[in-house]
Amino acid sequence: MNAEILAVGTELLMGQIANTNAQYISQRLNDIGINVYYHSVVGDNPARLKSVLQLALSRSDVVIMTGGLGPTQDDLTKETVAEIMGRKLVLHDESLKRMEDYFKKLNRPLTKNNIKQAYFPENCIVVRNDNGTAPGCIIEKENKIVVMLPGPPSEMKPMLDDTVIPYFKSRTQEKIVSKYLRVFGIGESLLEEKLMHLIEKQGNVTIATYAKDGEVTVRITTKSTDEAEALRELACVQKEIAEIVGDALYSDEDKELYQVVGEMLIQKGVTIAFAESCTGGLISSVITDIPGISAVFDRAVVSYSNKAKVENLGVKQETLDKFGAVSMETAVEMAEGIRKVAGTDLGLSVTGIAGPDGGTELKPVGLVYVALASKNGTVCKELRLAGNRRKIRNNTVLNAFDMIRRWLMNENNN
């Protein structure tokens, strides 16, 4: 089956809210082997909604709609669908009773416009809403299926998971199975070039690469009625990719780089502290998202000024005078200083020019140094990053975690 997701709501077109429903529905349909070929958004306008829905039904077996099921005059999804499907709207007594009980519990009157939410196209399957007043429904007609769900994600998601997905599972035996391989240190173009011979000969297992914030994800996907067999097919392709990209592959479980590093630190019992200048606390902010990280993460010092570098990290004034705050020498002393102050196994530092100004010909915007101090000495890496301030800072964070990851992978360090 091929599906289209149609979101209804002028607020989506105006950018007032993000269409997170489409992402969630796509993922859930993908899990059960239903292909999603189109995402559409239309405002609260009956004529345009009718036109878009007719187009969706002409090219898709399944149309899943979100929004437009509320009590107000511009909530016209059910009315429009009923017209197109040739069904009249009839009162669903059970939904009306649940609505009456809901308002009674809130000690609020049930208004006339709320009652319209209990009307549905005849001969449909009503999808109960346990988190709001707008039930949904499923309509089947001539091998076409239209699903209507409310817009609020807190209502839509449980209705989709508890009723709609089981409904479709009973009608399809195939399942789409995917694995997501996360790669850092190889750009998307180069990675695709390295994998091109696999992409060109791909068969049942398809390979796709896509970039995101300084790293690349490789998605390998297959469709099968036998999940175990699908996983075996994916494992063979995954092994070939892993051999090609080497240690640039940091996760085969679709985990973020900071999660992988945090788990490695905890597993190995390696303690760490950070000295951040240009990232302003971003590295420590990210790592503290990991449950249990307090066992190994001691502290972070945001040493933005030269004064802070001297007073809090023990950086020599003569180092700053001779080489500057953005230099390999300063980064090394920052890393060694935070390690000494915190008494940790590792001390990591970053210093750089994130822009948009502050750069010179010798030290341009995007010049960053990342240093990692340990009992075995200190390593420092010079980065030449491009992009705006946010991108430079975010890429610095990724490079910092990758430096820690590679150190942890080296058995001689443990």
Protein Blocks (a to p, Z undefined) as FASTA:
>chain_A
ZZddddedfklmnomaccfklmmmmmmmmmnopacfbdcdddddfklmmmmmmmmmmmpf
bdcdeehiafbfklcklmmmmmmnopacdddfklmmmmmmmmmmnopacdfklmmmmpcc
ehiacdddfkbcbdcddddeehiacddddfblklmmmmmmmmmmmmmmmmccbdcddddd
ddehiafklmmmmmmmmmmmpckbccddddeehiacdddddddfblklmmmmmmmmmmmm
mmmnmmmlmbfghpafklmmmmmmmmnopacddddfklnommmmmmmmpghklmmmmbdc
ddfbfklmmmmnopafklmmmnojbdfklmmmmmmmmmmmnopabdcdddddebjnhiaf
klcghiacdddddfkbccddddddeddfklmmmmmmmmmmmmmmmmmmmmklZZ
